Amino acid sequence: MCGIVGILYKESDRTCNEKTLVSMRDIMVHRGPDDEGLFIDGNVGLGHRRLSIIDLATGHQPMSNQAETVWIVYNGEIYNYRSLRNNLIERGYIFRTQSDTEVIIHLYEEKGEECVQHLNGMFAFAIWDTRKRSLFLARDRMGIKPLYYADTPRAFIFASEIKAFFESGQISPQCNDEAVFEYFVFRQVAGKKTLFKGVYNLLPGHTLSVRNGSIRSTEYWNPFPKSINHNISFKDAAEELSYLLYDAVKIRLISDVPLGTFCSGGVDSSLTTAIAAKLVDHPINTFSVGFHETDYDESSFAREVSQQYGTRHHSIKLNAEEFFELLPRMIWHNDEPLNFANSIHMYAISKLAKSHVTVVLTGEGSDELFGGYPRYLIPRLASMYRKLPFSAQRVLELGSRMLGDHRVEKLRFYSLYSEEETLLYNAGFLNTSFPLDMATNSKRLNLEYRESNLKKSGAMSLDPLARLSLLDQQNYLVSILNRQDKMSMAASIESRVPMLDYRIVEFANTLPGEHKIRFARGKAIMKSVASKYLPRSIVRRRKSGFGVPLGRWMRNEQLVQGRLNNLVKNELLDDVFGKDVIRKFVDEHKSGVLDHCEFLWSALNIVIWIEKFGL
């Protein structure tokens, strides 16, 4: 796990400035505290910060082939690099290191841009080919590793983190106003866009080539299945998934430094921990983070898994004061406003882990693959709700309000949508009319990338569950992986996600929906596999989602350090929503009349983000 940067000036006779390249590289020192490197070839410069994981002695980057005609900076891990290395040796390639980095170099020499098709891992890399005077960028299939780029009048720039761009002298931080609405609805900006004007994501499963002033992006993989396998039995599917998971965890235990697992006590992280513990001959380190608020704390489940598998368990609890103290710093590390409040806790557990290991395995990805979110039931329930008589709808709504359960009210909102809109806004944190009705300007909510994902799955005649799953894999999940990368790397920890081995993704997306959701319970097939490793109390427990008592904390103005009152003074929020609306929401939330923590969390993050990046 590392940090990479590069700059290609469009004036061929211009020489890359070493001081500029160093500034871009070293603002990401947290991504690679172990080593640093530079390569300059006239108008091209590559920079690298290294967190040493494999081949500690000779894995220095930027790295070249023997002829020094191909140079690479690379962030990630290739889990099948040893078999690839053996095949390349048979083809006559000579290796000077034991690193997976050199495997990519020779694979590029052998296969060209199609080299990415042969890689099983998480990666973001850039290759400078001195013979072609071309730059080649690649990002892994699921977007586990981030990679950003900007095309300015004078230079093409890329980096692992957006903050590096502002050290280049070619681009200054500016808010992408057209993306603000989308952030408030979904807490993330989809596709190539970011919240910074002129800065873009290289999409997961894509490569990008820059040569002779032209830029070409190519999709080499996507998660859409060729067909759904309706003939596979639940038992056979569970056996195949069990094998794939076992192998995915096994190959991710490759490391020349100590490793462990994040074990929250949920099914996915517990299953990952259980498999890893069975594969090693010594007690592994496990880590969890909890809350002082007992109704949110799940530490006991993590301890139960630790006791069963004899792990060395380490836990930490983060209080509200520590949470809000860390918030501005974590927004800076994330580059953009935080989407999830538990991102702060992910940093805290990563910092704890750093005292014991350098690599951790996590359970991210299972919910999006196997129907783990309760909201995946919404399309079917909304359809049923629409068919109820008005009187029955009113009885349900009034009854749910009396019980303090807002799910029926949320279902009513979705019932007003069309079927396509129900799918499109399924991952939204706010009803779309909420920010749009409040808006004081006419900026449009542009969801073109999400809509194109849905259109493709619709053309394949997939069922609503499959379409939601694929939509999340290309949008919501990418934001989860982004925060996991940024929060763990802020503590100089590499996090690996065996659930998102591309073989598991491809297999999961061919399974029929009835293997994923049974009797209104998600992840049926994953829980079937987990039942072989974990006690019933873990497998059958209700999904918690790693919640944070945010609404409770944000009623305490002293904890929030007076920032809620500052929301009404922010020009961006004033322009979009109006001071009166923001003041009303702040007052209602602080008094306990209504819970506006979802909206206020997003607004608070936007304001701090503006402050941290001087927008």
C-alpha positions, -999 to +999 in steps of 0.1 A: +000+000+000+015+033-011+009+067-025+016+076-061+018+109-080+028+120-114+028+150-138+031+151-176+037+186-189+022+193-223+052+213-234+077+186-245+107+208-239+097+216-203+116+198-175+096+185-145+105+205-114+118+182-087+107+204-058+071+204-071+071+167-075+084+162-039+057+185-025+030+165-043+045+132-031+052+141+005+018+156+013+008+119+013+037+107+036+011+089+057+005+065+028+041+055+027+063+063+057+089+036+049+105+048+016+103+075-010+113+078-046+113+100-077+118+096-115+121+125-139+123+121-177+122+156-192+086+168-191+075+137-171+078+131-133+068+102-111+067+101-073+062+074-048+057+069-011+061+033+001+045+013+029+066-018+027+046-051+027+063-075+002+100-076-006+111-051+020+147-049+008+144-044-029+109-031-037+119+005-041+099+026-065+097+041-091+109+008-106+120+001-141+126-028-164+163-038-171+165-015-201+150+014-181+124+020-209+094+012-187+089+029-153+061+022-128+047+037-096+022+014-080-001+012-050-017-020-039-011-058-038-013-084-066-022-117-049-015-140-078+019-124-085+039-155-078+022-176-105+025-147-129+061-144-120+068-181-128+050-178-161+071-147-171+103-165-161+094-193-184+089-167-211+125-155-206+120-125-183+147-119-157+137-106-123+159-085-100+135-084-071+109-106-054+082-078-056+048-079-073+057-045-087+083-060-111+057-086-122+035-058-134+064-042-154+072-074-172+035-083-177+031-049-194+061-057-216+045-090-225+008-081-228+007-043-232-024-026-218-041-059-215-019-068-186-047-057-162-068-087-173-044-111-156-041-094-122-060-105-091-056-079-066-062-043-055-042-018-075-037+017-089-006+022-110+009+044-136+034+032-162+056+056-182+068+040-215+098+060-227+098+044-261+062+055-269+063+086-247+030+074-233+015+073-198-007+043-189-029+044-157-050+015-143-074+009-114-085-024-100-119-039-109-139-028-078-121+005-071-105-007-039-075+016-045-082+053-054-067+070-084-075+106-095-065+127-124-068+162-138-062+175-173-051+212-171-041+235-200-004+229-192-003+194-177-019+160-170-017+151-134-025+120-114-024+110-077-037+086-050-052+116-031-067+148-043-047+170-020-016+163-040-030+182-070-030+215-051+008+212-046+014+210-084+009+247-091-015+236-120-048+235-102-064+252-072-091+239-050-126+249-062-159+234-052-178+215-080-211+232-073-230+209-097-222+179-074-233+194-041-270+182-044-258+147-052-236+147-021-265+157+001-288+130-013-263+101-014-233+114+006-210+107-023-205+118-059-208+090-085-188+082-115-158+103-126-169+134-108-155+146-074-165+175-053-135+194-066-139+211-099-115+197-126-105+166-106-118+132-117-118+096-106-104+069-128-134+046-128-131+011-113-122-015-139-108+011-163-075+021-177-065+055-191-038+063-217-022+096-224-002+100-256+005+128-280-019+151-262-048+127-264-065+109-235-083+076-240-102+057-213-110+020-217-132-003-196-115-037-192-140-052-167-174-046-152-196-065-126-225-072-150-232-109-154-236-126-188-265-145-174-282-156-141-277-192-132-312-203-122-302-240-123-277-239-094-290-253-062-286-234-029-264-262-015-241-262-046-239-224-046-230-224-009-202-249-014-188-229-043-189-197-023-173-214+007-144-225-015-140-191-031-140-173+003-114-197+017-091-192-012-097-154-012-087-151+024-057-175+019-041-155-008-046-123+011-025-136+040+006-132+018+028-106+036+063-100+048+050-080+077+026-088+106-011-089+098-045-092+115-082-086+110-108-060+118-134-080+137-165-059+146-186-090+156-207-088+125-211-118+102-187-107+075-157-095+096-162-125+119-162-150+090-131-134+076-114-137+110-125-173+114-111-184+080-079-165+086-074-180+120-078-215+106-052-208+079-023-197+102-004-216+128-003-189+154-029-166+171-038-137+149-044-102+160-080-089+159-092-054+164-126-038+172-139-004+182-169+002+205-189+029+221-194+040+257-232+042+248-242+006+256-271+005+231-246+011+203-217-010+216-211-044+200-178-053+216-192-084+232-198-101+198-162-094+187-149-109+220-170-140+214-154-146+181-119-139+195-125-164+223-137-191+199-106-188+177-080-178+203-070-145+187-051-117+204-079-093+206-075-055+210-103-031+214-108+007+218-138+029+226-141+064+212-161+090+230-180+119+216-153+145+225-126+124+207-149+119+177-155+156+171-119+165+178-108+141+150-135+151+125-116+180+107-084+160+104-103+130+090-121+152+064-087+164+053-074+128+050-106+118+031-101+147+006-139+152+005-166+155+031-170+122+050-200+101+039-202+079+070-198+090+106-181+057+115-152+066+092-137+083+123-139+050+142-123+032+112-093+056+117-093+049+154-092+012+150-065+015+123-044+036+146-048+009+173-039-018+148-007+000+137+008-007+171+007-044+163+004-050+126+008-034+092-019-053+072-055-060+081-083-080+065-118-066+066-153-079+057-164-051+034-184-059+002-207-088+013-238-067+017-236-053-018-230-087-033-255-108-013-284-085-005-274-076+030-291-042+034-327-040+046-333-013+020-330-040-007-366-050+003-380-015-005-389-020-042-411-050-033-426-034-002-432-001-020-451-020-047-472-037-021-478-004-002-490+013-034-518-013-037-531-008-002-563+013+003-556+048+015-572+041+049-549+012+054-519+033+045-530+059+071-534+033+099-499+020+092-483+055+092-500+066+124-492+033+142-455+035+132-453+071+144-467+062+178-441+034+181-413+058+170-406+037+139-402+059+108-398+030+083-434+031+071-431+069+065-400+063+045-418+036+026-446+061+018-420+084+002-407+055-020-443+046-030-446+080-046-417+072-069-418+052-101-401+017-100-370+031-117-368+060-092-373+036-063-342+018-075-323+050-083-328+066-048-325+034-028-291+043-015-301+078-007-298+092+028-324+118+022-356+118+002-347+135-030-375+161-026-360+171+007-329+191-006-345+199-040-376+215-025-355+236-002-331+248-029-330+285-036-314+281-070-321+260-101-291+237-102-302+203-114-295+170-097-274+153-124-275+115-119-264+105-154-238+079-143-262+062-119-290+063-145-267+047-171-259+019-146-296+012-141-304+014-178-279-013-186-292-037-159-328-029-171-319-038-207-306-072-193-341-079-178-326-084-143-348-085-113-349-054-089-325-071-063-299-078-090-302-042-103-299-027-069-269-048-061-251-038-093-260-002-088-245-002-054-214-021-065-206+007-090-216+036-067-222+032-029-196+005-025-170+025-042-175+053-016-172+027+012-139+014-002-127+050-007-132+058+030-117+025+041-086+033+020-083+069+033-090+061+069-067+031+072-039+048+052-042+079+075-027+055+101-003+039+076-023+006+076-030-016+045-065-030+045-075-060+023-110-070+013-112-108+005-150-106+000-143-085-031-120-109-049-133-105-084-140-142-087-165-139-058-180-108-073-185-125-107-200-156-090-223-136-067-237-117-096-248-149-114-268-161-084-306-159-084-321-135-059-337-163-038-303-176-028-295-141-014-327-130+003-349-157+020-379-150+042-371-113+041-336-119+055-305-109+035-273-127+029-289-161+032-261-179+013-233-160+031-249-169+065-251-205+054-213-205+049-208-186+081-228-211+101-199-236+096-175-213+114-195-191+138-220-195+166-257-189+160-256-158+181-233-141+155-249-155+124-285-148+134-280-114+150-298-085+135-278-063+112-265-032+130-246-013+103-219-001+127-241+028+138-229+059+156-251+078+181-248+109+160-283+124+166-276+122+204-242+137+201-252+165+178-277+179+203-248+189+225-235+221+210-205+220+233-195+186+218-199+199+183-177+228+192-202+254+182-201+243+146-239+238+141-245+276+147-219+283+121-239+264+094-262+294+090-232+316+082-219+295+054-223+311+020-226+278+001-253+265+023-270+299+023-270+300-015-283+264-018-308+261+010-313+295+026-304+307+061-339+304+075-341+267+066-307+259+081-315+278+113-349+260+116-332+226+112-305+234+137-330+246+163-354+217+158-326+192+162-310+207+192-344+210+210-353+174+202-384+183+183-372+164+152-341+144+143-323+161+115-289+145+121-286+130+086-289+164+069-269+182+095-241+157+094-237+163+056-239+201+061-214+200+090-190+180+068-194+204+038-186+234+060-155+219+076-143+206+042-146+242+029-125+254+058-098+227+055-092+233+018-097+270+017-126+269-008 
